[in-house]
């Protein structure tokens, strides 16, 4: 439980927010595998170790699955196929269908801009997840009465980057995702 709390705190520090960020995005943004995948990989490693040591007392319990066990308990001996963490993570990401998920080609690597200062990284992730300090989100969170942008249109995170004449980034969200020098300069000027 304590490790899960630390995981949430880490993700809160990276994303700058916790409640509004879609949960499938958090592991990708902080580059930490999902807890279920990490547990399965650790169990697989332990099972391989047990099977390799036939003199251990637990070896016969694992390899001889004739003892009665409820199938709802999912006995370890029934699932001895080793899990490939990267492929499972990619499958989970493809099935998540979150906003702007197509921007992330490989969810198992650190996303561009990961090493930038926390304020810029957090703001970048607000735009990546379409959840941040914009009129639409503030109205949804009951922090503002209207969702209008100063330019007169509905203010969303994508509107700020792609089409707002007051704050538009030339390369749009795809350039912002790359976190190149121009995108970082835009983030700094927008965030100040």
Order of alpha helices (4+ residues) and beta strands (2+ residues): alpha-alpha-alpha-alpha-alpha-alpha-alpha-alpha-alpha-alpha
